């Protein structure tokens, strides 16, 4: 019987128990205190077993390999879960980082990023919407290069038909006396 490898770990710490099978045909099996270790609190990986140290998982862990009817013990661990002391303050110069702190930080950064993106998209959409409204009301957009004036509606009474060209959109373009052939 091999002596167990003693592993003292803090409660709620992630732990990997290494165990490499002797061949690719060997089937591994983990036991905890002589009973098969199955359940949602342990995850079997190709090179070992992953778990979060809790008092219920403390004890003797063994990794067994079975191949061609033979069963062999590969490694034995003695997992000792050290309970954290409530109210214990960290030593000077030591910072305590918890998952809660990290979750809050990441959540705040995500919210700020999403709000920045929404503001950016909203601003640019409103700018293009205003430019579209200016064109529709008769103002030409800045630096458009157009010489004519866009006026909505039918031609005014008494206007020269050579001076206006009606588009299918209902808007008219005043060509200001330029000589373009009308079809």
C-alpha positions in Angstrom: 0.0 0.0 0.0 1.5 3.3 -1.1 1.7 6.2 1.3 -0.8 9.0 0.3 0.4 12.3 -0.9 -0.9 14.8 1.7 -2.6 17.8 0.2 -3.7 20.6 2.6 -5.9 23.1 0.8 -8.1 26.0 1.7 -11.8 25.5 1.7 -13.5 26.5 -1.6 -10.2 26.4 -3.5 -9.9 24.7 -6.9 -7.8 21.5 -6.7 -6.5 19.2 -9.4 -5.5 15.7 -8.4 -3.1 14.5 -11.1 -3.4 10.9 -12.3 -2.0 9.7 -15.7 -3.3 6.3 -17.0 -0.4 3.9 -18.0 -1.9 3.4 -21.5 -4.6 4.8 -23.7 -6.6 1.5 -23.2 -6.6 1.7 -19.4 -9.9 2.9 -17.7 -9.4 5.2 -14.7 -11.7 5.2 -11.7 -11.5 7.5 -8.7 -12.6 6.6 -5.2 -13.1 8.8 -2.1 -12.7 6.9 1.2 -13.2 3.6 -0.7 -16.4 4.6 -2.5 -16.7 5.5 -6.2 -16.3 9.3 -6.6 -19.1 10.4 -9.0 -21.2 13.5 -9.0 -21.4 17.1 -10.0 -18.8 18.3 -7.5 -15.9 16.5 -9.4 -14.9 16.7 -13.0 -12.7 14.0 -14.5 -10.1 15.3 -16.9 -7.6 13.5 -19.2 -4.7 14.1 -16.7 -6.5 14.0 -13.4 -9.5 15.0 -11.4 -10.7 18.6 -10.8 -12.8 19.6 -7.8 -13.5 22.5 -5.4 -12.3 21.7 -1.9 -15.2 21.4 0.5 -15.4 19.5 3.8 -17.5 16.8 2.1 -14.7 16.0 -0.3 -12.0 15.7 2.4 -10.4 12.3 2.8 -8.5 9.6 1.0 -8.7 9.9 -2.8 -7.4 7.0 -5.0 -6.9 6.7 -8.7 -7.2 3.2 -10.1 -6.5 1.9 -13.6 -8.2 -1.2 -15.0 -6.9 -2.8 -18.2 -7.4 -6.4 -19.5 -9.0 -7.4 -16.3 -6.2 -6.2 -14.1 -6.7 -3.4 -11.6 -3.8 -1.3 -10.2 -3.6 1.7 -7.8 -1.9 4.6 -9.6 -1.9 7.3 -6.9 -3.4 8.0 -3.5 -4.0 11.5 -2.0 -5.0 12.6 1.4 -7.0 15.8 0.9 -7.2 18.0 4.0 -9.6 20.9 3.7 -8.6 23.8 5.9 -11.6 25.9 6.9 -11.2 29.6 6.6 -11.4 31.5 9.9 -14.3 33.9 10.0 -13.5 37.5 10.7 -9.7 37.0 10.2 -8.1 40.1 8.8 -5.3 39.8 6.2 -1.8 40.7 7.2 -0.5 44.1 6.3 0.3 44.5 2.6 -1.9 41.5 1.6 -5.0 42.2 -0.5 -8.0 39.9 -0.5 -9.5 39.3 -3.9 -12.8 37.4 -4.0 -14.9 36.2 -6.9 -17.6 38.6 -5.8 -15.2 41.6 -6.2 -14.2 40.4 -9.6 -17.8 39.8 -10.6 -18.8 43.3 -9.6 -15.8 44.8 -11.5 -16.4 42.9 -14.7 -20.2 43.7 -14.5 -19.5 47.4 -14.1 -17.0 47.4 -17.1 -19.6 45.5 -19.2 -22.3 48.0 -18.4 -20.1 51.0 -19.2 -19.0 49.4 -22.5 -22.5 48.7 -23.6 -23.7 52.2 -22.6 -20.8 53.7 -24.6 -21.6 51.6 -27.6 -25.3 52.5 -27.5 -24.5 56.2 -27.1 -22.1 56.1 -30.0 -24.7 54.4 -32.3 -27.5 56.6 -31.2 -25.5 59.8 -31.8 -24.5 58.7 -35.3 -28.0 57.6 -36.2 -29.4 60.9 -35.0 -26.9 62.8 -37.1 -27.7 60.9 -40.3 -31.4 61.3 -39.5 -31.0 65.1 -39.2 -29.1 65.2 -42.5 -31.8 63.2 -44.2 -34.5 65.6 -42.9 -32.6 68.7 -44.1 -32.5 67.2 -47.6 -36.2 66.3 -47.6 -37.3 69.8 -46.5 -35.4 71.6 -49.3 -32.0 72.4 -47.8 -29.1 70.8 -49.6 -26.7 69.1 -47.4 -23.3 70.8 -46.9 -20.7 70.2 -49.5 -23.1 68.3 -51.8 -22.0 70.1 -54.9 -25.5 70.6 -56.2 -26.3 73.8 -58.0 -30.1 73.5 -58.2 -32.7 74.1 -55.6 -35.0 71.3 -54.5 -38.6 72.3 -54.0 -41.3 69.9 -53.0 -44.7 70.0 -54.7 -46.1 70.7 -58.2 -44.7 73.6 -60.3 -46.1 77.0 -59.3 -48.6 78.6 -61.7 -47.0 80.6 -64.5 -43.6 79.0 -64.3 -41.7 78.1 -67.4 -41.8 74.3 -68.0 -38.2 74.5 -69.4 -37.0 75.7 -66.0 -38.2 72.8 -64.0 -37.7 69.1 -64.3 -40.1 66.9 -62.3 -38.8 63.7 -60.9 -40.9 60.7 -60.1 -40.5 61.4 -56.4 -42.6 64.6 -56.6 -39.7 67.0 -56.0 -38.6 69.6 -58.6 -35.2 70.8 -59.5 -34.8 74.4 -60.6 -32.0 74.3 -63.1 -31.8 78.1 -63.1 -31.8 78.6 -66.9 -29.3 76.0 -67.9 -29.9 74.6 -71.4 -30.5 70.9 -70.9 -32.5 69.0 -73.5 -35.9 67.9 -72.1 -37.1 64.5 -73.2 
